[in-house]
Amino acid sequence: MRVAIFSDIHGKILLPFKLVDLYQKETGNEIDFILQCGDMGAYPSIENLDKATIKHAQYDRDELGFYDDFTKINQSIKAFLDELNINMICVRGNHEDHDFLDNLENENVQNNLFPIDIYKRVFVCKSGLKQELQAKNEVMTFVGIGRIGDRKGRTEKRFIQEYERKEVKKLLKTKDTFDILITHDKDDSSQRGYGMAEIREVLDNVIFHYHFYGHTGEPFRQETDFNGITQSIKIKELEFNESGILEKGCMIILTKNNGDLNIEIVEQKLTNRLTKFNWKF
């Protein structure tokens, strides 16, 4: 089983699918799922954009890619996604329409994840719940924790909510071992005054082989977590730099074969094939 992992796509919903399509064609290796570490830019209504998205959208229409391309059928996009036949599973970031996502989550009480787009290809997983991906006689287990942490007691919906904290508390009691933890925020072990305490608590009490996150703007980095077990990987945000190319570490491939996990940092010579100027075409 192979899973492609991205973070912070900010409206460029189609870009991870296009990178996966390119990767499959260039390498011959089949991808089964896409995982995404939040800040999808899931805004189905222009009226509900947050201030940061409004600011960036003035200079880059890609910020509105969910609204433009994933709320109403575009036949060419539908044909592409149908042929690719891969789903993307995301956690919430801080730049989303959380009222929209809350309504969908409340409509899907019985499910651990729920579709958010017109094509039923983009899913959001609920925070703190066990998830399973199955392909090629392999099962990959993961937990997602969305939104961001806060040390000031704020309750806006971009911050982790009380009902999600309760699910995380339940998770702390499990004896299960998981393949992956997917979060938007990082843990709060940093001395810079940000991060999510709940992520730190989970990493200290539950065994994960890998933790993938985005959000911080830091470069790609791979290191062993403070718990001495988990490989912690900061995925570079899926953003084009001033030269119009994607930076190192924006696309990660995680393979599970006979129970063994291995990661591949996709080389820039492949990701550079899609630039700010040509990726839509």
C-alpha positions as CSV (number, residue, x, y, z in Angstrom):
1,M,0.0,0.0,0.0
2,R,1.2,3.5,-0.8
3,V,-0.1,6.7,0.6
4,A,0.9,10.2,-0.6
5,I,1.0,12.9,2.1
6,F,0.7,16.7,1.7
7,S,0.0,19.7,3.9
8,D,-1.4,23.2,3.6
9,I,-2.8,23.2,0.0
10,H,-4.8,26.5,0.6
11,G,-7.5,26.0,-2.1
12,K,-5.3,24.1,-4.5
13,I,-7.4,21.0,-4.0
14,L,-6.6,19.6,-7.4
15,L,-2.9,19.9,-7.1
16,P,-2.3,16.8,-4.9
17,F,-4.3,14.7,-7.3
18,K,-2.2,16.0,-10.2
19,L,1.1,15.4,-8.4
20,V,-0.1,11.8,-7.6
21,D,-1.0,11.3,-11.2
22,L,2.4,12.5,-12.3
23,Y,4.2,10.4,-9.7
24,Q,2.3,7.2,-10.9
25,K,3.1,7.9,-14.5
26,E,6.8,8.7,-13.9
27,T,7.6,5.9,-11.4
28,G,5.0,3.2,-12.2
29,N,4.2,3.0,-8.5
30,E,0.5,3.0,-7.7
31,I,-0.8,5.3,-5.0
32,D,-3.9,4.1,-3.0
33,F,-4.8,7.1,-0.9
34,I,-3.8,10.8,-0.3
35,L,-3.6,12.1,3.2
36,Q,-3.6,15.9,3.8
37,C,-2.5,17.8,7.0
38,G,-5.1,20.6,7.0
39,D,-5.6,24.1,5.6
40,M,-7.5,22.7,2.6
41,G,-9.0,26.1,2.1
42,A,-12.5,24.5,2.2
43,Y,-14.6,27.6,1.5
44,P,-17.8,26.8,-0.5
45,S,-19.0,30.4,-0.1
46,I,-17.0,33.5,-0.9
47,E,-18.9,35.3,1.9
48,N,-17.3,33.1,4.6
49,L,-13.6,33.6,3.7
50,D,-11.3,34.5,6.6
51,K,-9.2,37.6,6.5
52,A,-6.0,35.8,5.5
53,T,-7.7,34.0,2.6
54,I,-9.3,37.2,1.4
55,K,-5.8,38.9,1.4
56,H,-4.1,36.1,-0.5
57,A,-7.0,35.5,-3.0
58,Q,-6.5,39.1,-4.2
59,Y,-3.2,38.0,-5.7
60,D,-3.8,34.3,-6.3
61,R,-7.1,32.9,-7.4
62,D,-5.8,29.4,-6.5
63,E,-6.9,30.2,-2.9
64,L,-10.5,29.9,-4.0
65,G,-9.9,26.5,-5.8
66,F,-12.5,24.7,-3.6
67,Y,-15.2,27.2,-4.4
68,D,-14.2,27.4,-8.1
69,D,-13.7,23.7,-8.9
70,F,-15.1,21.5,-6.1
71,T,-18.6,22.9,-5.3
72,K,-20.1,22.4,-8.8
73,I,-19.4,19.8,-11.4
74,N,-16.6,20.6,-13.9
75,Q,-16.7,17.7,-16.4
76,S,-13.0,17.7,-17.2
77,I,-12.1,17.6,-13.5
78,K,-14.7,14.9,-12.9
79,A,-13.3,12.8,-15.7
80,F,-9.7,13.2,-14.4
81,L,-10.7,12.3,-10.8
82,D,-12.8,9.4,-11.9
83,E,-9.9,8.0,-14.0
84,L,-7.4,8.5,-11.2
85,N,-9.9,6.9,-8.7
86,I,-8.1,8.0,-5.5
87,N,-9.6,9.7,-2.4
88,M,-7.9,12.4,-0.3
89,I,-8.5,12.3,3.4
90,C,-7.8,15.5,5.4
91,V,-7.7,16.9,8.8
92,R,-9.1,20.4,9.4
93,G,-6.7,23.3,9.5
94,N,-7.3,26.8,10.8
95,H,-8.1,28.3,7.3
96,E,-11.4,26.5,6.6
97,D,-15.1,27.3,6.7
98,H,-15.7,25.5,10.0
99,D,-19.4,26.2,10.0
100,F,-19.7,24.3,6.7
101,L,-17.5,21.5,8.0
102,D,-19.5,21.3,11.3
103,N,-22.7,20.9,9.5
104,L,-21.3,18.0,7.4
105,E,-19.8,16.4,10.5
106,N,-23.1,16.6,12.3
107,E,-24.9,15.0,9.4
108,N,-22.4,12.0,9.5
109,V,-22.7,11.0,13.1
110,Q,-22.1,7.3,12.4
111,N,-19.0,7.8,10.2
112,N,-15.4,8.6,11.3
113,L,-14.9,10.6,8.1
114,F,-17.2,12.5,5.7
115,P,-17.0,13.8,2.1
116,I,-17.0,17.6,1.6
117,D,-16.9,18.1,-2.2
118,I,-19.2,17.6,-5.1
119,Y,-17.2,14.7,-6.5
120,K,-17.0,12.8,-3.2
121,R,-13.2,12.6,-3.5
122,V,-12.2,14.8,-0.6
123,F,-13.0,13.6,2.9
124,V,-12.4,15.1,6.4
125,C,-11.6,12.7,9.3
126,K,-12.9,13.5,12.8
127,S,-10.3,14.3,15.4
128,G,-9.2,11.7,17.8
129,L,-10.8,8.7,16.2
130,K,-9.2,5.5,14.9
131,Q,-9.1,5.4,11.1
132,E,-8.2,2.5,8.7
133,L,-7.1,2.4,5.1
134,Q,-7.2,-0.9,3.3
135,A,-5.5,-1.8,0.0
136,K,-3.5,-4.7,-1.4
137,N,-4.1,-6.9,1.6
138,E,-2.6,-4.2,3.9
139,V,-4.3,-2.2,6.6
140,M,-2.8,1.2,7.5
141,T,-4.1,2.7,10.8
142,F,-4.0,6.4,11.6
143,V,-5.5,9.1,13.8
144,G,-6.1,12.7,12.7
145,I,-6.2,15.7,15.0
146,G,-7.4,18.9,13.2
147,R,-7.4,22.6,13.8
148,I,-4.8,24.4,15.9
149,G,-4.0,24.7,19.6
150,D,-4.4,27.8,21.8
151,R,-2.9,28.9,25.2
152,K,-5.2,31.8,25.7
153,G,-8.5,29.9,26.2
154,R,-10.0,31.2,23.0
155,T,-13.0,29.2,21.6
156,E,-13.1,30.3,17.9
157,K,-13.6,27.4,15.6
158,R,-10.1,27.5,14.2
159,F,-9.0,26.1,17.6
160,I,-9.5,22.6,18.9
161,Q,-13.0,22.2,20.3
162,E,-14.1,20.6,23.6
163,Y,-15.8,17.7,21.9
164,E,-12.6,16.9,20.1
165,R,-10.6,17.1,23.3
166,K,-12.9,14.5,24.8
167,E,-12.2,12.1,21.9
168,V,-8.5,12.7,22.3
169,K,-8.8,11.9,26.1
170,K,-10.4,8.6,25.1
171,L,-7.6,7.9,22.7
172,L,-5.1,8.2,25.6
173,K,-6.5,5.1,27.2
174,T,-6.0,2.8,24.1
175,K,-3.4,0.1,24.0
176,D,-3.4,0.1,20.2
177,T,-0.3,1.0,18.2
178,F,-0.9,3.1,15.1
179,D,1.0,3.6,11.9
180,I,0.4,7.4,11.5
181,L,-0.7,10.5,13.4
182,I,-1.8,13.3,11.0
183,T,-2.2,16.8,12.5
184,H,-2.3,20.3,11.2
185,D,-0.5,21.9,14.1
186,K,2.7,20.8,15.8
187,D,2.9,19.7,19.4
188,D,3.5,22.4,22.0
189,S,7.1,21.4,23.0
190,S,8.4,24.4,21.1
191,Q,9.6,27.3,23.1
192,R,8.1,29.7,20.6
193,G,4.8,29.9,22.3
194,Y,2.6,27.9,19.8
195,G,1.5,24.4,19.2
196,M,-1.2,22.0,20.5
197,A,-0.9,20.5,24.0
198,E,-3.2,17.7,23.0
199,I,-0.8,16.5,20.3
200,R,2.1,16.4,22.8
201,E,-0.1,14.4,25.2
202,V,-1.1,11.9,22.5
203,L,2.6,11.4,21.4
204,D,3.6,10.8,25.0
205,N,0.9,8.2,25.7
206,V,0.1,6.4,22.4
207,I,2.5,4.7,20.1
208,F,2.7,6.0,16.5
209,H,5.4,5.1,14.0
210,Y,5.1,8.4,12.1
211,H,3.7,11.9,12.9
212,F,3.1,14.2,9.9
213,Y,2.1,17.9,10.3
214,G,2.3,21.2,8.5
215,H,1.0,24.7,9.4
216,T,4.2,26.3,10.9
217,G,5.9,27.5,7.7
218,E,9.1,25.8,8.7
219,P,11.1,23.8,6.1
220,F,10.8,20.1,5.7
221,R,12.3,18.3,8.6
222,Q,12.5,14.7,9.8
223,E,13.5,13.8,13.4
224,T,12.8,11.4,16.2
225,D,10.1,12.7,18.5
226,F,10.9,13.4,22.2
227,N,9.1,10.1,23.0
228,G,12.0,8.3,21.4
229,I,9.7,6.2,19.1
230,T,7.8,8.3,16.6
231,Q,9.4,9.7,13.5
232,S,8.2,13.3,13.4
233,I,8.0,14.8,9.9
234,K,7.2,18.5,9.2
235,I,5.9,18.4,5.6
236,K,6.6,21.6,3.6
237,E,3.5,23.4,2.7
238,L,2.3,22.8,-0.8
239,E,3.0,26.4,-1.9
240,F,4.9,27.7,-4.9
241,N,7.9,29.9,-4.0
242,E,8.9,33.1,-5.7
243,S,10.3,31.1,-8.6
244,G,7.0,29.4,-9.1
245,I,8.2,25.9,-8.0
246,L,7.3,23.7,-5.0
247,E,9.9,23.3,-2.3
248,K,11.7,20.2,-0.9
249,G,9.6,17.9,1.2
250,C,6.2,19.0,0.0
251,M,5.2,15.4,-1.1
252,I,5.9,12.3,1.0
253,I,5.1,8.7,0.0
254,L,4.5,6.2,2.8
255,T,4.6,2.6,1.9
256,K,3.4,-0.3,3.9
257,N,4.5,-3.7,2.7
258,N,4.2,-6.9,4.8
259,G,3.7,-4.7,7.8
260,D,6.9,-2.7,7.2
261,L,6.7,1.1,6.8
262,N,9.0,3.1,4.7
263,I,9.0,6.7,3.5
264,E,10.1,8.4,0.3
265,I,10.7,12.1,0.0
266,V,9.6,12.8,-3.5
267,E,12.5,14.6,-5.4
268,Q,12.1,18.1,-6.7
269,K,13.0,17.0,-10.2
270,L,9.5,15.4,-10.2
271,T,7.5,18.0,-8.4
272,N,9.2,20.8,-10.4
273,R,7.3,19.5,-13.4
274,L,4.2,21.2,-12.1
275,T,4.8,24.9,-11.6
276,K,2.7,27.9,-10.5
277,F,2.3,28.7,-14.2
278,N,1.4,25.3,-15.7
279,W,-0.1,23.0,-13.0
280,K,-3.7,23.7,-14.0
281,F,-3.0,22.8,-17.6
